[in-house]
Amino acid sequence: MGVKGTLLRWFSYALGSFYSIVVLFNLAIGFVKHPIAYCTSKKRDVTPSVLNDPELGTHGYVQLEEVKIHYVAHGDETKPLMLFVHGFPEFWYSWRYQLREFKKDYRVVAIDTRGYGDSEKPSGVANYQVSKVVVDLKQLIPALGYRSCVLVAHDFGGAIAWALTALHPELVDKLIVMNCPHPGIFRSYMEKSLAQLKKSWYIFFFQIPFVPELMMRVNDMKALEKMFTGRKGGLTSENCSADDIEAYKYVFSKPGAATAAINYYRATTRYPARKIPRISCPVLTIWGCQDVALETSLASAADAFVDHHTVRYIEEASHWVMIDTPEQVNKHIADFLK
């Protein structure tokens, strides 16, 4: 790992320990105020109806070398592939507005990356390195019957998409990334920006064992709900209904789901990604400017690593830009693909 990597890991643990104490303190206060609610969880053993909406597509599985991947697909199989990769804490359903919109012109496929949703959840942090998921996508595209795709990604899925496009350019015709900086930027930017360091508190918190999973689980997964619809989440009932939130809770109530999702962040400090080549294919970055986790200036910073980079800002949109303002996002995608 090297001296710098070791120092980074210890710094992450130290900062994460501090945030864990803060979180545990807040959880203790919540427990004192609402002890019954904090110890009660709804039993979720029936798939929410919104996840079986035929308008979104049909469910399928692909067995790769290491994991079985679940996906939802719609559209004519003779048309080009548009592949959607979600971030944290999400799953294929985050692309519901885009699946409906682009199924007429593409074979749209939204996946659950390893560890998420109905995809397999291998144990151990090492299985959630970006390089592992890049290999998954490299195998998945031909397994779906295609040589390349239009790749669309959000949040942590964006980090995977940046890497796949750079390392295997033959697989990606065009790349569309939403609210995820280029991996060659983020660490150095955070080292120079106190504002971004503060916003990245959860990355350090996630390095600590057990406590992040506890936070996700207590009070019937209220923390998960707040990530989307809390005061800082940004999503309203108009575009993220109670049924939608229940779908997310259903998925994250599965055994090992929270740990697998958080392990993506744990792997970033234990197995730092290597530098990736420049990207020559056309890239569109769509950025919701009300993002509470990422500074807006990160969007255009990718210019230094991309030959043909277009950035579209949506001022009123939150981090969950494709759910928050789907009509604008879909228009930007359609214009870019033309």
C-alpha positions in Angstrom: 0.0 0.0 0.0 2.9 2.3 0.7 3.5 5.0 3.3 1.0 7.4 1.9 -1.7 4.7 1.6 -1.1 3.6 5.2 -1.3 7.2 6.5 -4.5 7.7 4.6 -6.0 4.6 6.1 -5.1 5.5 9.6 -6.4 9.1 9.1 -9.6 7.6 7.8 -10.0 5.4 10.8 -9.3 8.3 13.2 -11.8 10.6 11.6 -14.3 7.8 11.2 -14.0 7.0 14.9 -14.8 10.6 15.7 -17.9 10.5 13.5 -18.9 7.2 15.0 -19.0 8.7 18.5 -21.2 11.5 17.2 -23.5 9.1 15.5 -23.8 6.8 18.5 -24.5 9.8 20.7 -27.3 10.9 18.4 -28.7 7.3 18.3 -28.7 7.2 22.1 -30.7 10.4 22.3 -33.1 9.1 19.7 -33.5 5.8 21.7 -34.2 7.7 24.9 -36.9 9.8 23.2 -38.5 6.9 21.2 -37.3 3.6 22.6 -40.1 1.5 21.0 -39.6 3.0 17.5 -35.8 2.5 17.7 -36.3 -1.2 18.5 -39.0 -1.9 16.0 -38.5 -2.9 12.4 -41.3 -3.7 9.9 -41.1 -7.3 8.5 -40.5 -7.1 4.8 -40.9 -10.5 3.1 -43.1 -9.4 0.2 -41.7 -7.7 -2.9 -43.2 -4.2 -3.2 -45.5 -3.9 -6.3 -43.6 -1.0 -7.8 -40.6 -3.3 -8.4 -42.8 -5.6 -10.6 -44.2 -2.8 -12.8 -44.1 -4.2 -16.4 -43.6 -0.7 -17.7 -40.1 -0.8 -16.2 -39.1 -4.1 -17.8 -38.6 -7.7 -17.0 -36.2 -9.2 -14.4 -33.3 -11.4 -15.3 -30.0 -12.7 -14.1 -26.5 -13.2 -15.6 -24.0 -15.6 -14.0 -20.5 -14.0 -14.3 -17.2 -15.5 -13.2 -17.5 -14.4 -9.6 -21.1 -13.3 -9.0 -24.7 -13.6 -10.3 -26.0 -10.1 -11.3 -29.6 -9.2 -11.3 -31.0 -6.7 -13.9 -34.2 -5.2 -15.3 -34.4 -4.8 -19.1 -36.9 -3.3 -21.6 -36.9 -2.4 -25.2 -36.1 -4.1 -28.5 -33.0 -6.4 -28.2 -31.9 -5.4 -31.8 -31.4 -1.8 -30.7 -28.3 -0.4 -29.0 -27.6 -1.2 -25.4 -28.0 1.6 -22.8 -26.6 0.2 -19.5 -27.5 1.9 -16.2 -25.2 1.7 -13.1 -26.5 2.9 -9.7 -24.7 4.4 -6.7 -25.2 4.3 -2.9 -27.6 3.6 -1.3 -29.5 2.6 -4.3 -30.3 -0.3 -6.7 -31.7 -0.7 -10.3 -35.0 1.1 -9.4 -33.3 4.5 -9.2 -33.4 4.5 -13.0 -37.2 4.1 -13.3 -37.7 7.5 -15.0 -34.9 6.7 -17.5 -36.1 3.2 -18.2 -39.5 4.4 -19.2 -38.1 7.2 -21.4 -35.4 5.5 -23.4 -36.9 2.0 -23.9 -38.3 3.1 -27.3 -34.9 3.8 -28.8 -32.6 1.5 -26.8 -32.4 -1.9 -25.1 -32.3 -0.4 -21.6 -30.8 -2.5 -18.9 -30.5 -1.3 -15.2 -28.4 -3.6 -13.0 -27.9 -4.2 -9.3 -24.1 -4.1 -8.9 -22.6 -6.9 -6.8 -23.8 -6.7 -3.2 -26.9 -4.7 -4.0 -30.6 -5.7 -4.6 -31.0 -9.2 -5.9 -27.4 -9.6 -7.1 -25.1 -11.9 -5.1 -23.4 -10.5 -2.1 -19.9 -11.9 -1.7 -18.4 -11.5 1.8 -15.3 -9.4 2.6 -14.2 -5.9 1.8 -11.8 -7.1 -0.9 -14.8 -8.1 -3.1 -16.0 -4.5 -3.4 -13.0 -2.9 -5.0 -13.8 -0.8 -8.1 -11.6 -3.1 -10.1 -13.8 -6.0 -9.3 -17.0 -4.3 -10.4 -15.2 -3.1 -13.6 -14.6 -6.7 -14.4 -18.2 -7.5 -13.7 -19.3 -4.9 -16.3 -16.7 -6.1 -18.8 -18.2 -9.6 -18.6 -21.8 -8.4 -18.5 -21.9 -6.4 -21.7 -21.1 -9.4 -24.0 -23.2 -11.7 -21.8 -26.2 -9.5 -22.6 -25.4 -10.0 -26.3 -23.6 -6.7 -27.1 -20.1 -5.5 -28.0 -20.5 -2.0 -26.5 -23.0 0.3 -24.9 -24.1 3.8 -23.9 -23.1 3.7 -20.3 -25.1 5.8 -17.8 -24.1 6.0 -14.1 -24.7 7.9 -10.9 -22.8 8.5 -7.6 -20.5 5.5 -6.8 -21.7 3.9 -10.0 -20.0 6.8 -11.8 -16.6 5.8 -10.3 -17.0 2.4 -11.8 -18.2 3.8 -15.1 -15.2 6.2 -15.3 -12.8 3.3 -14.8 -14.5 1.0 -17.2 -14.6 3.6 -20.0 -10.9 4.5 -19.5 -9.6 0.9 -19.2 -11.9 -0.7 -21.8 -12.8 2.0 -24.3 -14.0 -0.5 -26.8 -17.0 -1.3 -24.5 -18.3 2.3 -24.2 -19.6 4.3 -27.1 -20.6 7.3 -25.0 -20.5 7.9 -21.2 -23.0 9.8 -19.1 -22.1 10.4 -15.5 -24.3 12.1 -12.9 -23.0 13.6 -9.7 -19.8 11.7 -9.6 -16.3 13.3 -10.0 -13.6 11.7 -12.1 -11.6 9.4 -9.8 -8.4 11.2 -10.7 -9.7 14.4 -9.1 -11.6 13.6 -6.0 -8.8 12.8 -3.4 -6.6 15.7 -4.3 -9.6 18.0 -4.4 -10.7 16.9 -0.9 -7.2 17.5 0.4 -7.4 21.1 -0.7 -11.0 21.8 0.0 -12.2 22.0 3.6 -15.8 22.3 2.4 -15.5 19.0 0.5 -13.7 17.3 3.4 -16.7 18.2 5.6 -19.2 16.9 3.0 -17.3 13.7 2.8 -17.7 12.8 6.5 -19.7 9.7 5.7 -16.8 8.1 3.7 -14.6 8.2 6.9 -17.5 7.1 9.1 -18.1 4.1 6.8 -14.5 2.8 7.5 -15.6 1.8 11.0 -17.1 -1.6 11.5 -20.7 -2.3 12.8 -21.7 1.3 13.6 -22.7 2.3 10.0 -24.8 -0.8 9.7 -26.4 -0.1 13.0 -27.3 3.4 11.9 -28.9 2.1 8.7 -30.9 -0.5 10.6 -32.4 1.2 13.7 -35.8 3.0 13.8 -37.0 1.0 10.8 -34.2 2.3 8.6 -35.1 6.0 9.1 -31.6 7.0 8.1 -32.0 5.5 4.7 -35.3 7.4 4.3 -33.7 10.6 5.3 -30.9 10.2 2.8 -33.6 10.6 0.0 -36.4 12.7 1.6 -34.9 14.4 4.6 -34.4 18.2 4.8 -31.0 17.8 3.1 -32.0 14.9 0.9 -33.9 16.9 -1.7 -36.6 14.5 -2.9 -40.3 15.3 -2.5 -43.2 12.9 -2.4 -44.0 14.0 -6.0 -41.0 12.1 -7.4 -40.1 9.8 -4.5 -43.3 8.4 -3.0 -43.8 6.4 0.2 -44.0 3.3 -2.0 -40.7 4.2 -3.6 -39.1 4.6 -0.1 -40.6 1.3 0.9 -38.9 -0.4 -2.1 -35.5 0.9 -0.9 -36.2 -0.3 2.6 -37.2 -3.7 1.3 -34.0 -4.1 -0.7 -31.8 -3.0 2.2 -33.6 -5.2 4.7 -32.1 -8.2 3.0 -29.3 -10.1 4.9 -25.9 -8.5 4.3 -27.2 -5.7 2.1 -26.1 -2.8 4.2 -22.6 -4.3 4.8 -22.1 -5.0 1.1 -23.1 -1.5 0.1 -20.9 0.1 2.8 -18.0 -2.2 1.8 -17.6 -0.2 -1.4 -16.4 2.7 0.6 -14.3 0.6 2.9 -12.5 -0.8 -0.1 -11.5 2.7 -1.3 -9.1 3.2 1.5 -7.8 -0.4 1.8 -7.4 -0.9 -2.0 -6.8 2.5 -3.6 -7.6 2.6 -7.3 -4.7 3.1 -9.7 -4.5 6.0 -12.2 -6.6 5.4 -15.3 -5.9 6.6 -18.9 -7.5 9.5 -20.6 -11.0 9.0 -22.0 -11.4 9.7 -25.7 -15.1 8.9 -26.2 -17.7 11.6 -25.7 -18.6 12.2 -22.1 -21.6 14.0 -20.6 -21.6 15.0 -17.0 -25.0 16.0 -15.5 -24.8 17.7 -12.1 -27.4 18.5 -9.6 -26.1 21.7 -7.9 -27.9 21.2 -4.6 -25.8 18.1 -3.8 -25.0 18.0 -0.1 -22.2 15.5 -0.6 -20.2 16.9 -3.5 -19.0 20.4 -4.5 -20.3 21.6 -7.8 -16.9 22.6 -9.2 -15.9 18.9 -9.3 -18.1 18.5 -12.4 -16.0 20.6 -14.8 -12.7 19.4 -13.2 -13.0 16.2 -15.3 -12.0 18.3 -18.3 -8.4 17.5 -17.5 -9.0 13.8 -18.1 -11.5 13.7 -21.0 -11.0 14.7 -24.6 -14.6 15.5 -25.3 -16.4 16.6 -22.2 -19.8 18.3 -21.9 -21.2 19.5 -18.6 -24.9 20.3 -17.9 -25.8 21.8 -14.5 -29.3 21.6 -13.0 -29.3 24.3 -10.4 -32.4 23.2 -8.5 -31.6 19.5 -8.5 -30.2 17.5 -5.5 -27.7 14.7 -5.5 -30.4 12.4 -6.8 -30.6 14.3 -10.0 -32.1 11.6 -12.2 -35.0 11.2 -9.8 -35.3 14.8 -8.7 -35.5 16.4 -12.2 -36.1 13.4 -14.6 -37.5 15.5 -17.5 -34.4 17.8 -17.6 -32.0 14.9 -17.2 -33.7 12.9 -19.9 -33.6 15.9 -22.3 -29.9 16.4 -21.6 -29.3 12.7 -22.3 -31.3 12.7 -25.5 -29.6 15.9 -26.8 -26.2 14.5 -26.1 -26.9 11.2 -27.8 -28.1 13.0 -30.9 
